[in-house]
Amino acid sequence: MQLLTLGVNHHTAPLAIREQVAFGPEKLTLALRELTQGQHASEAAILSTCNRTELYVNTPSPEDVTQWLADFHQIERRELAPYLYALPREKAAQHAFRVAAGLDSMVLGETQILGQMKQAVATAEEAGTMGLLLHKLFQRTFSVAKEVRTATDIGAASVSMAAASVRLAERIFPSVAEQNVLFIGAGEMIELCMTHFAAQHPKRILVANRTAERARPLAERFNAGVIALNDLPEHLAHYDIIITSTASPLPILGKGMVESALKLRRHKPFFMVDLAVPRDVEEEVGQMDDVFLYTVDDLGSVVRDGQDQRQGQVAQAEAIIETSVQDFVHWMDTRELVPMIRGLRDHGERHRRHEIEHAKKLLRGGATPEEVIEQLAHALTNKLLHAPTHALHHIPDEERDALTKLISRIYDLPKEL
């Protein structure tokens, strides 16, 4: 079993790199099957969020997985290499545990990542790319995350991306209650943002989604209107605050559309938060005079402001994770010994069957049960002890001490021998 975690995140790579290696939902199943049907990996799960893209794999060759990632996204490997981390065995397990517990997030202690990991596992299960190793890894990962949440206050008073968006908006506008708010998308992040902004009672809320009907239940919860993305150019100018988070591989708000809307607004400013990776808003939009555009990376300094009170819980959480890593590595090591244990048992079973057949022949030939039992025990003992005895007789001098100690331990021999 060769567990590996390979990826980039907000610690190692800028947004421009992260969006190049992001996996849209429509590509995940294809990617998982392609990764495992070749010689790259026997098991795979892919976690792709706005802050990270990570491959969890059982692979004999980390180099092959790295090359596959670059090829899949049509990126030169040398361009990607400076931002990648490749974590083997216990480091991979430790990383998974820390991610699920919210210790590796931009928002310390945030809980959304746990749901995203569970969705990544569910997608891998549906694609048929999960096996014994990854099942065990994620089973343990979710258990550790629950233990950290229960035993520490790591998630207390968490400042989420959604809350940070409201705080930034309050720096631009005197009152959010006097603004119109547009949400683009209908996923979990948009739902979180709508919850926070709705609490400020804005004048009007509108949801734009590729499929308007899919967004309608969410909109009804917040008494919001609904439009299809195709209708966005007609409505954009009427909204002051735009929050977007979709899985679109291409930008939704381009420079031309925003310029047209600004003219209609007579250059009244836009406040935009782009929480999507790849980005929903063209980078050039942020350079316009009347647009305040923030990406997920821009929100980092805001969300870190409220984290000091949770730092004291990190050491306790790390201790829980370290113990869990040791347990998981022990399980992996044990599983690696299974073929040898099976071989030993098969070896003993062959001798047992052979001697039983020989004993039956002796009984049919008239030998007494006592004679047969004595001969069977003697023969079986000799055969099972032949290999270690032969090894002791022929061991090189430099290996003798280590072998004798090992055999003494295996057979639990008296220490005075």
C-alpha positions in Angstrom: 0.0 0.0 0.0 1.6 3.3 -1.1 -0.6 6.1 0.1 0.0 9.5 -1.5 -1.6 12.9 -1.3 -0.6 15.2 -4.2 -1.9 18.7 -4.7 -1.8 22.5 -4.4 -3.6 24.8 -1.9 -3.9 28.4 -0.8 -0.6 28.0 1.1 1.5 26.8 -1.8 -0.1 28.3 -5.0 -1.7 31.5 -6.1 -5.3 31.6 -7.4 -4.0 31.8 -11.0 -2.4 28.3 -10.5 -5.2 26.8 -8.5 -7.8 27.6 -11.1 -5.8 25.9 -13.7 -5.8 22.5 -11.9 -9.3 22.7 -10.5 -11.7 19.9 -11.4 -15.2 20.9 -12.3 -18.0 18.5 -11.2 -18.6 17.4 -14.8 -15.0 16.3 -15.1 -14.5 14.5 -11.8 -15.8 11.0 -12.7 -13.9 11.0 -16.0 -10.7 12.1 -14.2 -11.0 9.5 -11.5 -11.5 6.6 -14.0 -8.8 7.8 -16.2 -6.4 8.0 -13.3 -7.1 4.5 -12.1 -7.6 2.7 -15.4 -4.1 3.4 -16.4 -1.0 2.4 -14.5 -1.1 5.6 -12.4 -3.0 4.5 -9.3 -5.2 1.6 -8.1 -7.4 3.8 -6.0 -8.2 7.5 -6.2 -10.3 10.4 -4.7 -10.1 14.0 -5.8 -10.9 17.0 -3.5 -11.3 20.2 -5.6 -12.4 23.4 -3.8 -11.7 27.1 -4.2 -8.7 26.7 -1.9 -7.2 23.4 -2.9 -7.0 20.6 -5.4 -5.8 17.3 -3.9 -5.4 13.8 -5.2 -5.6 11.0 -2.6 -4.2 7.9 -4.3 -2.9 4.4 -3.8 0.0 4.4 -6.3 3.3 2.6 -7.0 4.6 5.8 -8.7 4.1 9.3 -7.4 5.9 10.6 -10.5 3.2 9.0 -12.8 0.5 10.7 -10.8 2.2 14.1 -11.0 2.6 13.7 -14.8 -1.0 12.7 -15.1 -2.2 15.8 -13.3 -0.2 18.0 -15.6 -1.3 16.2 -18.7 -5.0 16.2 -17.7 -5.0 20.0 -17.3 -2.6 20.5 -20.3 -0.1 22.3 -18.1 3.7 21.9 -18.4 4.9 19.9 -15.5 7.8 22.2 -14.8 5.3 25.1 -14.5 3.2 23.2 -11.9 6.1 21.6 -9.9 7.0 24.6 -7.7 3.5 24.7 -6.2 2.9 21.0 -5.7 3.2 19.0 -2.5 3.6 15.2 -2.5 2.9 13.6 0.9 3.5 9.9 1.3 2.1 7.5 3.9 1.9 9.0 7.4 2.3 12.6 6.0 -0.6 11.9 3.7 -2.8 10.7 6.5 -1.8 13.6 8.8 -2.7 16.0 6.0 -6.1 14.5 5.4 -6.9 14.6 9.2 -5.8 18.3 9.4 -7.8 19.3 6.3 -11.0 17.6 7.6 -10.6 19.2 11.1 -10.3 22.7 9.6 -6.6 23.1 10.6 -5.4 23.6 7.1 -8.1 26.0 6.0 -7.9 29.7 5.2 -10.5 30.0 7.9 -9.2 28.1 10.9 -11.7 25.6 12.1 -14.2 26.1 9.3 -16.6 23.2 8.8 -17.5 23.4 5.1 -14.4 21.5 4.1 -15.6 18.4 5.9 -18.7 18.3 3.8 -16.6 18.8 0.7 -14.4 15.9 1.6 -17.4 13.7 2.1 -18.7 14.7 -1.3 -15.3 13.9 -2.8 -15.4 10.4 -1.3 -19.0 9.9 -2.5 -18.0 10.8 -6.0 -15.1 8.4 -5.9 -17.3 5.6 -4.6 -19.8 6.2 -7.5 -16.9 6.2 -10.0 -15.7 2.9 -8.5 -12.2 4.2 -7.6 -12.3 3.6 -3.9 -10.5 0.6 -2.4 -9.5 -0.8 1.0 -6.8 1.8 1.7 -8.8 4.9 0.8 -11.9 3.6 2.5 -10.0 3.1 5.7 -8.2 6.5 5.3 -11.4 8.5 5.0 -13.3 6.5 7.5 -10.6 7.4 10.0 -10.4 11.0 8.7 -14.1 11.7 9.4 -13.8 10.1 12.8 -10.8 12.3 13.7 -12.6 15.5 12.5 -15.5 14.6 14.7 -13.2 14.0 17.7 -11.4 17.3 17.1 -14.7 19.2 16.9 -16.0 17.5 20.1 -12.9 17.8 22.2 -11.8 21.3 21.3 -13.3 24.7 20.5 -11.4 25.0 17.2 -14.5 26.0 15.4 -15.8 28.5 17.9 -16.6 32.0 16.6 -15.4 31.0 13.2 -15.3 33.8 10.7 -16.5 32.3 7.4 -16.0 33.5 3.9 -19.6 34.5 3.9 -19.3 36.6 7.1 -16.1 38.2 5.8 -18.0 39.2 2.6 -20.5 41.1 4.7 -17.8 42.8 6.6 -16.1 43.9 3.5 -19.4 45.2 2.0 -19.9 47.3 5.2 -16.6 49.0 4.5 -17.8 50.0 1.0 -21.4 51.0 1.8 -22.7 52.9 4.8 -25.4 50.2 5.2 -26.0 46.9 3.4 -29.7 47.4 4.2 -29.8 50.2 1.5 -28.3 48.0 -1.2 -29.5 45.4 -3.8 -27.7 42.1 -3.6 -27.2 39.7 -6.5 -26.1 36.1 -6.0 -24.7 34.1 -8.9 -24.9 30.3 -8.4 -27.0 28.2 -6.1 -24.5 26.0 -4.3 -23.6 25.6 -0.6 -21.3 28.7 -0.6 -24.0 30.9 -2.1 -26.5 29.6 0.5 -24.1 30.5 3.3 -23.6 34.0 1.8 -27.3 34.5 1.4 -27.8 33.6 5.0 -25.3 36.3 6.2 -26.5 39.0 3.8 -30.2 38.4 4.4 -29.6 39.0 8.1 -28.7 42.6 7.1 -32.1 43.0 5.4 -30.9 44.4 2.0 -33.5 46.2 -0.2 -33.7 43.5 -2.7 -32.1 40.0 -3.3 -31.8 38.2 -6.7 -30.4 34.8 -7.5 -29.0 34.1 -11.0 -28.4 30.5 -11.9 -27.8 28.5 -15.1 -31.1 26.8 -14.4 -33.5 29.1 -12.7 -35.8 26.3 -11.4 -32.9 24.8 -9.5 -32.3 28.0 -7.7 -36.0 28.7 -6.9 -36.2 26.7 -3.6 -33.1 28.6 -2.3 -34.5 31.9 -3.4 -37.9 31.3 -1.8 -36.2 30.8 1.6 -34.9 34.4 1.5 -37.8 36.0 -0.4 -35.5 36.5 -3.4 -36.2 36.8 -7.1 -34.7 34.3 -9.6 -33.4 34.7 -13.1 -31.4 32.5 -15.6 -27.8 33.4 -16.3 -28.7 34.3 -19.8 -30.7 37.2 -18.4 -27.9 38.6 -16.3 -26.9 41.5 -18.6 -30.4 43.0 -18.3 -30.3 42.9 -14.5 -26.7 43.5 -13.5 -26.9 47.3 -13.4 -29.6 47.3 -10.8 -27.5 45.5 -8.1 -24.8 47.0 -5.9 -23.4 43.9 -4.3 -22.6 40.8 -6.4 -21.5 37.5 -4.8 -20.6 34.7 -7.2 -19.7 31.1 -6.8 -20.3 28.7 -9.6 -18.6 25.7 -11.1 -18.3 27.4 -14.5 -15.0 26.7 -16.3 -15.2 30.1 -18.0 -15.8 33.6 -16.5 -19.5 34.7 -16.2 -18.9 38.4 -15.7 -16.7 39.8 -18.4 -15.2 43.2 -18.7 -17.6 44.2 -21.5 -20.7 43.3 -19.5 -19.5 45.1 -16.4 -18.6 48.2 -18.4 -22.1 48.4 -19.9 -23.7 48.0 -16.5 -21.5 50.8 -15.0 -22.6 53.2 -17.7 -26.2 52.5 -16.8 -25.3 53.0 -13.1 -23.6 56.3 -14.0 -20.5 54.8 -12.4 -22.0 54.1 -9.0 -19.6 51.5 -7.7 -20.0 47.7 -7.7 -18.8 45.6 -4.8 -18.0 42.0 -6.0 -16.9 38.9 -4.2 -15.7 36.1 -6.5 -15.6 32.9 -4.5 -15.2 30.6 -7.5 -12.2 28.6 -8.7 -11.8 28.9 -11.6 -12.9 32.6 -11.3 -16.3 33.7 -12.3 -15.2 37.3 -12.9 -12.6 38.3 -15.5 -9.4 39.5 -13.8 -9.5 42.8 -15.8 -12.8 43.7 -14.1 -10.8 44.3 -10.8 -8.8 47.0 -12.5 -11.8 49.1 -13.3 -12.1 52.4 -11.3 -15.7 51.8 -10.0 -15.4 48.1 -9.1 -14.3 46.7 -5.7 -13.5 43.1 -6.6 -12.3 40.5 -4.0 -11.3 36.9 -4.7 -11.0 34.0 -2.2 -7.3 35.0 -1.6 -8.2 38.6 -1.0 -10.5 37.5 1.8 -7.7 35.8 3.6 -6.6 38.8 5.7 -10.2 39.4 6.7 -10.9 35.9 7.9 -7.6 35.7 9.8 -8.6 38.7 12.0 -10.9 36.6 14.1 -8.7 33.6 14.6 -6.5 34.5 17.6 -9.0 33.2 20.1 -8.9 29.7 18.4 -5.1 29.4 18.2 -4.9 28.0 21.7 -7.0 25.0 20.6 -4.7 24.1 17.8 -2.1 22.2 20.0 -4.9 20.0 21.4 -6.2 19.3 18.0 -2.8 18.5 16.7 -2.2 16.0 19.5 -5.4 14.2 18.7 -4.4 14.0 15.0 -0.9 12.8 15.8 -2.2 9.8 17.9 -4.6 9.0 15.1 -1.8 9.1 12.5 0.2 6.6 14.5 -2.9 4.3 14.7 -3.5 4.5 10.9 0.2 3.9 10.0 0.2 0.8 12.3 -2.9 -0.4 10.4 -1.1 0.2 7.0 2.0 -1.6 8.2 -0.1 -4.6 9.4 -1.9 -4.8 6.0 1.5 -4.9 4.3 2.4 -8.0 6.3 -0.8 -9.8 5.3 0.7 -11.6 2.2 3.6 -12.9 4.3 1.3 -14.0 7.1 -0.9 -15.7 4.5 2.2 -17.4 3.0 3.3 -18.7 6.4 -0.1 -20.1 7.1 -0.3 -21.7 3.7 3.2 -23.2 4.3 2.1 -24.7 7.6 -1.2 -25.9 6.2 0.5 -27.8 3.3 2.7 -29.6 5.9 -0.3 -30.4 8.0 -2.3 -31.9 5.2 0.6 -34.0 4.0 1.2 -35.4 7.5 -2.5 -36.1 8.1 -2.6 -38.1 4.8 0.5 -40.0 5.8 -1.0 -40.7 9.3 -4.2 -42.1 7.7 -2.2 -44.4 5.5 -0.3 -45.7 8.6 -3.6 -46.3 10.4 -5.0 -48.2 7.4 -1.8 -50.3 7.4 -2.4 -51.4 11.0 -0.2 -49.0 13.0 -1.6 -48.2 16.5 -3.1 -44.7 17.1 -0.3 -44.0 19.7 2.4 -44.8 17.1 0.7 -42.7 14.4 0.2 -39.7 16.8 3.8 -39.9 17.9 5.1 -40.0 14.3 2.8 -37.3 13.1 3.9 -34.9 15.8 7.5 -35.7 15.3 7.4 -35.2 11.5 5.3 -32.0 11.7 7.7 -30.5 14.3 10.7 -31.3 12.1 9.2 -29.8 9.0 8.1 -26.6 10.7 11.4 -26.1 12.4 13.6 -27.0 9.5 13.7 -23.5 7.9 14.7 -21.5 11.0 17.2 -24.2 12.0 18.8 -24.3 8.6 19.0 -20.5 8.6 20.8 -20.5 12.0 23.3 -23.0 10.7 24.1 -21.0 7.6 23.8 -17.4 8.7 26.8 -15.1 8.0 28.6 -14.0 11.1 27.6 -10.3 10.7 23.9 -11.3 10.7 24.0 -14.0 13.4 23.2 -11.8 16.4 20.2 -10.1 14.8 18.7 -13.4 13.6 19.1 -15.2 16.9 17.4 -12.3 18.7 14.6 -12.3 16.1 14.0 -16.1 16.4 14.1 -15.9 20.1 11.4 -13.2 20.0 9.3 -15.1 17.4 9.3 -18.4 19.3 9.3 -16.7 22.8 12.4 -18.6 23.9 13.8 -18.3 27.4 16.1 -15.3 27.7 18.9 -17.4 29.2 19.3 -19.4 26.0 
